[in-house]
Amino acid sequence: MVNENPHLFLKNNFFLQFLMTDRFRIYRHITAFVSLLLFFLITKEWGAYEGFFDHLDWLERWLIITMAFYLNIYVLIPRLLFRGKLVTYTFSLIGILFACQVITYYLNAVVWRAYMISESLKKAITLPIPTLFIFSLLSLIPFIMLSTLIKIFQVWVKNSERIQELERQATESELQALRSQIQPHFLFNMLNSINTLLYIDTEKASYSISKLSDFLRHLIYQSHQEQVFLTSELRFLSDYLSLEAMRRDDFTYELTYSEKNIQGIQIPPNTLLILAENAVKHSMDALAPSYIYIQCEAKEGFLLFSVRNSVPSQPNPKHKCSGIGLPNLSRRLELLYGEYFSLSQERLLQEYIVTLALPL
Protein backbone atom coordinates (compact mmCIF):
# COMPACT_ATOMS: atom_id res chain seq x y z
CA MET A 1 0.00 0.00 0.00
CA VAL A 2 1.16 3.50 -0.74
CA ASN A 3 0.03 5.24 2.41
CA GLU A 4 2.77 5.15 5.01
CA ASN A 5 2.13 3.64 8.38
CA PRO A 6 2.22 6.51 10.89
CA HIS A 7 3.79 4.21 13.46
CA LEU A 8 6.74 3.05 11.34
CA PHE A 9 8.83 5.73 13.07
CA LEU A 10 8.01 4.14 16.44
CA LYS A 11 8.88 0.68 15.17
CA ASN A 12 12.20 1.87 13.73
CA ASN A 13 13.24 4.07 16.66
CA PHE A 14 15.07 2.23 19.44
CA PHE A 15 14.56 4.99 22.00
CA LEU A 16 10.79 4.97 21.53
CA GLN A 17 10.76 1.16 21.49
CA PHE A 18 12.64 1.20 24.79
CA LEU A 19 10.18 3.72 26.23
CA MET A 20 7.00 2.00 25.00
CA THR A 21 7.22 -1.76 24.53
CA ASP A 22 6.68 -4.42 27.18
CA ARG A 23 9.82 -6.37 26.29
CA PHE A 24 11.96 -3.50 27.66
CA ARG A 25 9.88 -3.00 30.81
CA ILE A 26 12.43 -4.40 33.30
CA TYR A 27 15.31 -2.53 31.66
CA ARG A 28 13.18 0.62 31.62
CA HIS A 29 12.61 0.44 35.38
CA ILE A 30 16.26 -0.32 36.07
CA THR A 31 17.25 2.69 33.96
CA ALA A 32 14.77 4.90 35.84
CA PHE A 33 16.07 3.78 39.25
CA VAL A 34 19.72 4.21 38.27
CA SER A 35 19.09 7.60 36.63
CA LEU A 36 17.39 8.93 39.75
CA LEU A 37 20.19 7.60 41.93
CA LEU A 38 22.81 9.26 39.76
CA PHE A 39 20.83 12.50 39.75
CA PHE A 40 20.76 12.68 43.56
CA LEU A 41 24.37 11.56 43.89
CA ILE A 42 25.49 14.32 41.54
CA THR A 43 23.32 17.07 43.03
CA LYS A 44 23.85 16.14 46.68
CA GLU A 45 25.68 18.50 49.01
CA TRP A 46 28.15 16.09 50.55
CA GLY A 47 29.03 16.62 54.19
CA ALA A 48 25.64 18.08 55.16
CA TYR A 49 25.22 15.39 57.90
CA GLU A 50 27.56 13.45 60.10
CA GLY A 51 28.78 10.05 58.98
CA PHE A 52 26.16 7.48 57.95
CA PHE A 53 23.32 10.06 58.06
CA ASP A 54 24.93 11.89 55.16
CA HIS A 55 23.93 8.91 52.97
CA LEU A 56 20.47 8.56 54.47
CA ASP A 57 19.72 12.10 53.29
CA TRP A 58 19.98 11.44 49.54
CA LEU A 59 18.56 7.90 49.84
CA GLU A 60 15.47 9.34 51.55
CA ARG A 61 14.95 11.87 48.75
CA TRP A 62 15.47 9.16 46.12
CA LEU A 63 12.89 6.88 47.75
CA ILE A 64 10.35 9.68 48.22
CA ILE A 65 10.51 10.87 44.62
CA THR A 66 10.54 7.30 43.24
CA MET A 67 7.45 6.48 45.31
CA ALA A 68 5.60 9.60 44.09
CA PHE A 69 6.69 8.91 40.49
CA TYR A 70 5.37 5.33 40.43
CA LEU A 71 2.21 6.01 42.44
CA ASN A 72 1.28 8.65 39.89
CA ILE A 73 2.11 6.60 36.80
CA TYR A 74 0.63 3.25 37.89
CA VAL A 75 -2.14 4.14 40.34
CA LEU A 76 -3.46 7.69 40.07
CA ILE A 77 -3.36 8.16 36.28
CA PRO A 78 -4.88 4.83 35.15
CA ARG A 79 -7.45 4.57 37.97
CA LEU A 80 -8.49 8.20 38.24
CA LEU A 81 -7.29 10.49 35.45
CA PHE A 82 -8.03 8.08 32.56
CA ARG A 83 -11.45 7.34 34.02
CA GLY A 84 -12.47 10.99 33.95
CA LYS A 85 -12.14 11.55 37.70
CA LEU A 86 -10.09 14.70 37.33
CA VAL A 87 -11.06 16.27 40.67
CA THR A 88 -10.35 13.06 42.58
CA TYR A 89 -7.05 12.67 40.75
CA THR A 90 -6.01 16.24 41.57
CA PHE A 91 -6.79 15.95 45.28
CA SER A 92 -5.18 12.48 45.48
CA LEU A 93 -2.01 13.81 43.87
CA ILE A 94 -1.97 16.77 46.23
CA GLY A 95 -2.41 14.37 49.15
CA ILE A 96 0.52 12.21 48.06
CA LEU A 97 2.73 15.25 47.53
CA PHE A 98 1.75 16.61 50.94
CA ALA A 99 2.59 13.27 52.59
CA CYS A 100 5.97 13.32 50.86
CA GLN A 101 6.65 16.82 52.23
CA VAL A 102 5.67 15.79 55.76
CA ILE A 103 7.98 12.74 55.68
CA THR A 104 10.87 14.78 54.26
CA TYR A 105 10.42 17.59 56.79
CA TYR A 106 10.10 15.19 59.75
CA LEU A 107 13.23 13.25 58.87
CA ASN A 108 15.40 16.30 58.13
CA ALA A 109 14.08 18.77 60.72
CA VAL A 110 13.43 16.35 63.59
CA VAL A 111 15.06 12.91 63.35
CA TRP A 112 18.36 13.89 61.69
CA ARG A 113 18.60 17.50 62.91
CA ALA A 114 21.12 16.69 65.63
CA TYR A 115 23.48 15.25 63.01
CA MET A 116 23.23 18.25 60.67
CA ILE A 117 26.57 20.04 60.19
CA SER A 118 25.95 22.15 57.04
CA GLU A 119 25.44 25.80 58.01
CA SER A 120 23.39 26.53 54.88
CA LEU A 121 21.13 23.56 55.65
CA LYS A 122 20.74 24.67 59.28
CA LYS A 123 19.74 28.13 58.10
CA ALA A 124 17.27 26.67 55.56
CA ILE A 125 15.59 24.45 58.15
CA THR A 126 14.71 27.52 60.23
CA LEU A 127 12.55 28.97 57.43
CA PRO A 128 8.77 28.89 57.91
CA ILE A 129 7.26 25.45 57.26
CA PRO A 130 5.06 26.66 54.34
CA THR A 131 8.16 28.06 52.62
CA LEU A 132 10.01 24.76 53.10
CA PHE A 133 7.02 22.87 51.70
CA ILE A 134 6.90 25.09 48.63
CA PHE A 135 10.61 24.60 47.87
CA SER A 136 10.30 20.85 48.38
CA LEU A 137 7.20 20.74 46.19
CA LEU A 138 9.00 22.55 43.38
CA SER A 139 11.63 19.83 43.39
CA LEU A 140 8.94 17.13 43.09
CA ILE A 141 6.80 18.70 40.36
CA PRO A 142 9.20 18.00 37.42
CA PHE A 143 9.25 14.28 38.25
CA ILE A 144 5.46 14.16 38.58
CA MET A 145 5.04 15.94 35.25
CA LEU A 146 7.52 13.57 33.60
CA SER A 147 5.64 10.50 34.86
CA THR A 148 2.34 11.97 33.64
CA LEU A 149 3.73 12.75 30.19
CA ILE A 150 5.26 9.27 29.84
CA LYS A 151 2.01 7.52 30.79
CA ILE A 152 -0.15 9.71 28.54
CA PHE A 153 2.25 9.18 25.63
CA GLN A 154 2.27 5.39 26.15
CA VAL A 155 -1.52 5.21 26.24
CA TRP A 156 -1.84 7.52 23.21
CA VAL A 157 0.46 5.33 21.12
CA LYS A 158 -1.34 2.13 22.14
CA ASN A 159 -4.73 3.64 21.41
CA SER A 160 -3.52 4.98 18.07
CA GLU A 161 -2.19 1.55 17.09
CA ARG A 162 -5.47 -0.05 18.17
CA ILE A 163 -7.47 2.42 16.09
CA GLN A 164 -5.18 1.87 13.12
CA GLU A 165 -5.57 -1.90 13.45
CA LEU A 166 -9.36 -1.55 13.53
CA GLU A 167 -9.22 0.70 10.45
CA ARG A 168 -6.98 -1.82 8.69
CA GLN A 169 -9.38 -4.65 9.50
CA ALA A 170 -12.34 -2.56 8.33
CA THR A 171 -10.49 -1.73 5.10
CA GLU A 172 -9.68 -5.38 4.48
CA SER A 173 -13.30 -6.35 5.16
CA GLU A 174 -14.50 -3.71 2.71
CA LEU A 175 -11.99 -4.86 0.10
CA GLN A 176 -13.18 -8.44 0.49
CA ALA A 177 -16.76 -7.27 0.06
CA LEU A 178 -15.83 -5.37 -3.09
CA ARG A 179 -13.99 -8.38 -4.47
CA SER A 180 -16.99 -10.61 -3.77
CA GLN A 181 -19.05 -8.21 -5.90
CA ILE A 182 -16.49 -8.15 -8.72
CA GLN A 183 -16.03 -11.91 -9.10
CA PRO A 184 -19.71 -12.91 -9.44
CA HIS A 185 -20.11 -10.07 -11.92
CA PHE A 186 -17.26 -11.46 -14.03
CA LEU A 187 -18.45 -15.06 -13.77
CA PHE A 188 -21.98 -14.04 -14.71
CA ASN A 189 -20.67 -12.50 -17.95
CA MET A 190 -18.57 -15.56 -18.77
CA LEU A 191 -21.41 -18.00 -18.20
CA ASN A 192 -23.63 -15.94 -20.48
CA SER A 193 -20.91 -16.09 -23.14
CA ILE A 194 -20.61 -19.87 -22.87
CA ASN A 195 -24.37 -20.25 -22.93
CA THR A 196 -24.43 -18.35 -26.23
CA LEU A 197 -21.62 -20.46 -27.71
CA LEU A 198 -23.42 -23.71 -26.89
CA TYR A 199 -25.98 -22.89 -29.58
CA ILE A 200 -23.43 -21.61 -32.10
CA ASP A 201 -20.30 -23.74 -31.87
CA THR A 202 -19.97 -26.61 -29.39
CA GLU A 203 -16.23 -26.90 -30.01
CA LYS A 204 -15.72 -23.29 -29.09
CA ALA A 205 -18.02 -23.75 -26.11
CA SER A 206 -15.85 -26.63 -24.90
CA TYR A 207 -12.75 -24.48 -25.35
CA SER A 208 -14.46 -21.69 -23.44
CA ILE A 209 -15.30 -24.02 -20.55
CA SER A 210 -11.63 -25.04 -20.41
CA LYS A 211 -10.62 -21.40 -20.32
CA LEU A 212 -13.22 -20.68 -17.66
CA SER A 213 -11.56 -23.35 -15.54
CA ASP A 214 -8.30 -21.40 -15.86
CA PHE A 215 -10.12 -18.21 -14.92
CA LEU A 216 -11.59 -19.80 -11.80
CA ARG A 217 -8.16 -21.07 -10.84
CA HIS A 218 -6.84 -17.53 -11.26
CA LEU A 219 -9.63 -16.07 -9.15
CA ILE A 220 -9.26 -18.64 -6.39
CA TYR A 221 -5.49 -18.59 -6.06
CA GLN A 222 -4.64 -14.99 -6.96
CA SER A 223 -7.66 -12.78 -6.26
CA HIS A 224 -7.19 -13.02 -2.50
CA GLN A 225 -3.56 -11.99 -2.65
CA GLU A 226 -2.70 -8.39 -1.97
CA GLN A 227 -0.51 -8.11 -5.08
CA VAL A 228 -0.08 -10.15 -8.27
CA PHE A 229 2.38 -9.79 -11.12
CA LEU A 230 1.21 -7.49 -13.90
CA THR A 231 2.42 -9.91 -16.59
CA SER A 232 0.13 -12.60 -15.15
CA GLU A 233 -2.82 -10.21 -15.12
CA LEU A 234 -2.18 -9.22 -18.74
CA ARG A 235 -2.03 -12.84 -19.89
CA PHE A 236 -5.28 -13.48 -18.07
CA LEU A 237 -6.76 -10.40 -19.74
CA SER A 238 -5.63 -11.59 -23.17
CA ASP A 239 -7.39 -14.94 -22.67
CA TYR A 240 -10.53 -13.14 -21.57
CA LEU A 241 -10.59 -10.94 -24.67
CA SER A 242 -9.86 -13.88 -26.96
CA LEU A 243 -12.93 -15.65 -25.60
CA GLU A 244 -14.94 -12.50 -26.15
CA ALA A 245 -13.74 -12.42 -29.75
CA MET A 246 -14.90 -16.01 -30.23
CA ARG A 247 -18.50 -15.26 -29.32
CA ARG A 248 -18.82 -11.89 -31.09
CA ASP A 249 -18.82 -11.15 -34.81
CA ASP A 250 -16.85 -8.22 -36.21
CA PHE A 251 -14.98 -7.72 -32.95
CA THR A 252 -11.28 -6.91 -32.78
CA TYR A 253 -9.03 -6.29 -29.85
CA GLU A 254 -5.43 -5.30 -29.30
CA LEU A 255 -3.40 -5.55 -26.11
CA THR A 256 -0.16 -3.58 -26.37
CA TYR A 257 2.66 -3.70 -23.83
CA SER A 258 6.37 -4.38 -23.55
CA GLU A 259 7.04 -7.27 -21.22
CA LYS A 260 10.52 -5.92 -20.55
CA ASN A 261 9.07 -2.53 -19.56
CA ILE A 262 6.70 -4.02 -16.97
CA GLN A 263 8.85 -6.88 -15.69
CA GLY A 264 8.49 -7.41 -11.93
CA ILE A 265 5.65 -4.90 -11.45
CA GLN A 266 2.85 -5.99 -9.11
CA ILE A 267 -0.69 -4.63 -8.83
CA PRO A 268 -3.89 -5.46 -6.91
CA PRO A 269 -5.60 -8.50 -8.48
CA ASN A 270 -8.44 -8.06 -11.01
CA THR A 271 -7.77 -4.34 -11.42
CA LEU A 272 -7.34 -4.54 -15.18
CA LEU A 273 -10.09 -7.13 -15.59
CA ILE A 274 -12.69 -4.68 -14.34
CA LEU A 275 -11.65 -2.10 -16.93
CA ALA A 276 -11.72 -4.71 -19.68
CA GLU A 277 -15.15 -5.94 -18.57
CA ASN A 278 -16.43 -2.39 -18.70
CA ALA A 279 -15.09 -1.97 -22.24
CA VAL A 280 -16.60 -5.28 -23.35
CA LYS A 281 -19.95 -4.38 -21.91
CA HIS A 282 -20.19 -0.96 -23.51
CA SER A 283 -18.68 -1.81 -26.90
CA MET A 284 -21.25 -4.44 -27.90
CA ASP A 285 -22.81 -3.52 -31.21
CA ALA A 286 -25.01 -5.91 -33.21
CA LEU A 287 -25.13 -3.57 -36.21
CA ALA A 288 -21.50 -2.51 -36.71
CA PRO A 289 -17.93 -3.66 -36.05
CA SER A 290 -16.62 -3.08 -32.52
CA TYR A 291 -13.18 -2.93 -30.98
CA ILE A 292 -11.20 -2.67 -27.77
CA TYR A 293 -7.64 -1.31 -27.74
CA ILE A 294 -5.66 -1.63 -24.54
CA GLN A 295 -2.23 -0.16 -23.85
CA CYS A 296 -0.06 -0.68 -20.76
CA GLU A 297 3.28 0.91 -19.93
CA ALA A 298 5.44 1.95 -16.99
CA LYS A 299 6.49 5.57 -17.25
CA GLU A 300 7.92 8.18 -14.86
CA GLY A 301 7.10 6.24 -11.69
CA PHE A 302 3.54 5.33 -12.73
CA LEU A 303 1.86 2.38 -14.37
CA LEU A 304 -0.34 3.79 -17.14
CA PHE A 305 -3.21 1.68 -18.40
CA SER A 306 -5.44 2.98 -21.20
CA VAL A 307 -8.58 1.27 -22.54
CA ARG A 308 -10.31 2.54 -25.69
CA ASN A 309 -13.49 0.91 -26.93
CA SER A 310 -15.96 1.65 -29.69
CA VAL A 311 -19.36 3.02 -28.80
CA PRO A 312 -22.42 1.60 -30.60
CA SER A 313 -24.41 4.04 -32.68
CA GLN A 314 -27.53 2.89 -30.88
CA PRO A 315 -26.68 2.42 -27.19
CA ASN A 316 -28.10 -0.62 -25.47
CA PRO A 317 -30.75 0.60 -22.98
CA LYS A 318 -29.59 -2.10 -20.56
CA HIS A 319 -26.20 -0.39 -20.38
CA LYS A 320 -27.35 3.09 -19.50
CA CYS A 321 -26.48 2.45 -15.88
CA SER A 322 -22.78 2.18 -15.24
CA GLY A 323 -23.22 -0.76 -12.90
CA ILE A 324 -20.82 -1.61 -10.08
CA GLY A 325 -17.64 -2.04 -12.16
CA LEU A 326 -15.89 1.33 -12.31
CA PRO A 327 -17.35 2.80 -9.09
CA ASN A 328 -16.34 -0.42 -7.34
CA LEU A 329 -12.81 -0.23 -8.76
CA SER A 330 -12.48 3.44 -7.85
CA ARG A 331 -13.48 2.74 -4.26
CA ARG A 332 -11.11 -0.21 -4.04
CA LEU A 333 -8.16 1.82 -5.35
CA GLU A 334 -9.04 4.65 -2.98
CA LEU A 335 -8.77 2.23 -0.06
CA LEU A 336 -5.44 0.90 -1.34
CA TYR A 337 -3.74 4.04 -2.67
CA GLY A 338 -5.52 6.96 -1.04
CA GLU A 339 -5.12 9.99 -3.30
CA TYR A 340 -2.06 8.62 -5.11
CA PHE A 341 -3.86 7.21 -8.15
CA SER A 342 -6.05 8.54 -10.94
CA LEU A 343 -8.94 6.96 -12.83
CA SER A 344 -10.38 9.11 -15.60
CA GLN A 345 -13.13 8.53 -18.16
CA GLU A 346 -13.68 10.34 -21.44
CA ARG A 347 -16.74 9.89 -23.61
CA LEU A 348 -16.31 10.81 -27.28
CA LEU A 349 -18.85 10.59 -30.08
CA GLN A 350 -17.72 7.15 -31.27
CA GLU A 351 -15.25 6.09 -28.61
CA TYR A 352 -14.99 5.67 -24.86
CA ILE A 353 -11.61 6.01 -23.11
CA VAL A 354 -10.70 5.00 -19.57
CA THR A 355 -7.22 5.81 -18.24
CA LEU A 356 -5.77 4.45 -15.01
CA ALA A 357 -2.51 5.61 -13.40
CA LEU A 358 -1.09 3.71 -10.42
CA PRO A 359 2.09 4.66 -8.53
CA LEU A 360 4.97 2.20 -8.72
N, C-alpha and C positions, 0 to 999 in steps of 0.2 A: 504494500500500500504506500501511497505517496505521502500522506500526512504523517509527520513525525510524531513519535510518541513523546508527550511532554515530560515523561518521567525517565527518558533515556539518560538525561544528565545525572539523575540520582543514581541510576544503575551503574554508570561509568565513573562516578566520583567516589573515591575511597573514603574521603572524609565524611561525606553524607551517609555512605553505607555504614561507617563506623558509628555514626550518631543515631541511625535509625533502625537498623536491622537487629533481629533477635539474636543472630549468631554471634554478635559482638557484645552482647549485654554484659557478660562478666568482665570482659576487658574494659568496657565503658565505665563500669563502676570502679574498677581498680584505678583507672586513669583519673576519675573524679576524686577519689580518696587521696591519691598521691599528689595530685595537683593542689588540692586544698592544703595538704600538709606542707608542701614546698612553699606555698604562698605565705603561710603563717610562720614558717621557719625563716623565710627571707625578710619578712616585715617585722619580726619580733624585736623588741628592745631587750637585748640580752643584758642580764645583770639587774633586772628590775626587782627580783626576789632573791632571797637567800637559798643557796643550794638547790635541793630537789624541787622546791616550790617554783623555781624559775622555769622548770619544764612543765609543771602542772598548769601554769598560766596559759601557754599557747595550746596545750592539749585540750584544755577546757574550752577555749574559743573554737578550736577545730571541731570538737564534738557538738557544741551548741549550733554552729552554723550548718554542719552536716545534717543534724537532726531536723532543723527547720527546712533545709533544702529538700530532704526526702519526704518529710511530712506533707509539704506543699505539692510536690510533684506526683506522689503516689496515693495520697489520701484526700487532701482538700480539693485539688483540681478535678480529678475524675468523679468524686462522689458529690461534690457540691457545685463547682463552677460549670462543669459540662452538663449538669442536670438542670441548669437554669436557676440555681439557688444562689444568686449573686450576693444578696444581703447576708445570708448565712455564711457564705464563703468569706466575705469581707470581715465579719466579726470573728469568725474562727481563726483567720489569719492574724488578726490583731491580737487575739487571745494568746496564740502561740508565740508571737513576737514579744508580747508583754511577759510571758512566762520565761522566755529566754533572757530578757533584761533583768528580771528578778533574780534568776539563778546566777547570772554573771555578776550582778552587783553584790549579792550575798557572799559569794566566794571571794571576790576581790576586796570588798570593803569591810568584811567581817572576819571570815575564816582565815584568810591569808594576810590580813593587814599587818599583823605583828612581824611578818617576815618581809615586808616591803622595804626596799632600800633605795629605790629610785626617787629622787627628790621631785622630779616632774610628775611622777605617778602619784606621789603623796599629795602634791598640790592639786592634781586633777580630782582625786577622790574626795576632796573637801568641797567641790562644787555642789550646787543644789542637785538633789536627786533627779528632778525633771530634766535638767540640763544634761546630766550623765545619761539618762535614758534616751534622750534625743540623739546624742553623739553615737551611742551604741546602736540605736535603730538605724542610723544612716550607714553604719558599716554592714548591717544585715540586708538592707533593701536591695543592693546590687545582686546578691546571691539569690534572693527570692525572685527577683525579676528574671534572672537567668533561667531558673528552674521553670518558671511559668512559660517563658518563650520556648524553651526546649520541648515541653510537653505539648503546647499548642501546635508547634511545628510538626511534631511526630504524628499527632492526631490528624492534622490537616493533610499530610502526605498520605496516610493510610486511607483516609476518607476519599481523597482524590483518586487514588489507585482503585478503590472499590467502585467509585462512580464510573471510572474509565472502563473497568472490567464489565460492569453492567451495560454500558453503552456498546462495548465490543460484542457482548453476547446478543444484545438487541439487534445490532447491525447484522451479525451473522444469521440470526433468525429471519430478519427481513430479506436478506440475500437468498436464503434457502426458499423462502416463500416466493420470491420473484423467479427463481430458477424453476420451481415446481409449476409456475404458470407458463414459462417459456417452453419447457419440454413437451407437455401435452399439446401445446399449440403446434409445435413442429411435427409431432407424431400424427396429429390429426390431418395435417396437410399431406404427409407422406402416404397415409392409408387411403386418403381420397385419390391420390395419384395412382396407387396400385390398383384400387378398385376400378378406375377408368381403364387401365391397361389390360385388365382381365378380359374385357370385352373387345379389345382391339388387337392385342398381340400377346398370347400366353407366354411366348418365349421371353419377351421383354418383361412381362409381369414376374416371371420366375427370377430373372436377373435383378429386378427391382427388389424382390423379397430378400434376395441374397445381400444386396446393398443395404437394405433396411436393417438386416442383422448386424452389419458392420456399424451402422449408425447407432443402434442400440448399445452396442459394445462401447462405442465412443462416449455416449451419454452416461453410461453406468460407471465407466472407469475413469473418465476425465472430467465430467461436468462438476463433480464434487471436489475437485482440486481447486486450490486458490489460483494457480497459474498453470497454463499449458503452453507448449511451444507453438509459436506462430506458424511454422512450417506444417505442423500436424493439422492445425485448424484450416489452413489453406487447402491442404489435400482433401480434407473432409468436405470443405466447401465446393471444391471442384467436382467431387463425386455427386454431391447434392444437385449441382447445376446440370451435370450430365444426365441425371435421372429426369430432371425437369425437361430437358431437351428431348428426351425419348417420348414423353407423353404429349408434347405440344408441337404443332405444325408451325413452320415458318418462325422458329425461335432460334436465335443465336446468342451465344454468350462468349465472353472473353475475360479471362482472369490473368492479369499482368503483374508480375513481380520478379525480382531478382533474388534467387535463393541465397546468394552470397551476401546480398545487402541486408537480409533479415535474419541471417544465421544466429541462433542462440537467443533470439528475442522471445519473451514470454508475455502472454496476455491472459486476462480472465477468460475462462471457457465460454464458448457459444456467443461471444461478442459479435463476431463477424457473421455468424449464422443468422442472427436476428436481422441484420441489415440486408442480407441476401434474401431472406424470407419476405421482407417488406418489399423488396424490388420485384420478386417473383409475383407476389400478390397483386401489385399495382401495375404490372406490365402486361397482364393477360389481355389479349385482343383476338377475338374470333374472326375479325374482318380484315386484319392487316398484319404484316410481319411485326414481330416484337424482338427486343434485345435487352441484354443486361451486360454492361461493361464495368469491370471491377479492376481497380488499380491499387496496389499496396507498395509502400516504400518507407524506409527509415531515412529521415532527413532532419538535420539540425536539432537533434535531441528529441524528436517526436516521431511516432509511428503514424503515418498518414494513410488513411483508407478511404477511397472514393468509390461510390457506387452510382452509376448512371443507368437509368432504365427508361425505355420508351413509355409513353403515355397513350393509352387507346383514345381514338377520336371520340368514341362514345363511352364514357366512364361507366363501369359496372356499378349500379346503385348499391350493391352489397358492400362495395369498398369505399363508400363515402366516409364511413367512420374509420379512423386510423387504427382502431383496435388497441391491443395491449403491447404490441411489439416495440415501437420506438419509445413511447413514454416509459415502458418497463425498463428498457435498456438505459435510458437517460437517468432514471432513478438509481439503477444498479451502479452505473459509473460514478454517480454523485456520491454514493456511499463509499465507493472504493477510492476515488481520486479527489474528492472534494471539488475545488474549483479549478483543478489543474488538468482539465480536459475540455474539449469542445466537440459538440455534435450539432451540425448545422444542416438545414434542409432548404432546397431551392426548387421551386416549381416553375418550370418554363412551359411554353405552349405545347411542345411535343416531347418534353423530356423532364424527368425528375432526378435530382441530384442530392445525394446525402453524403456528407463529408465528416469523417471522424478523425480526431487528433488525440493521441494518447501519449503522455510523457514516457520516455524510456529511462 
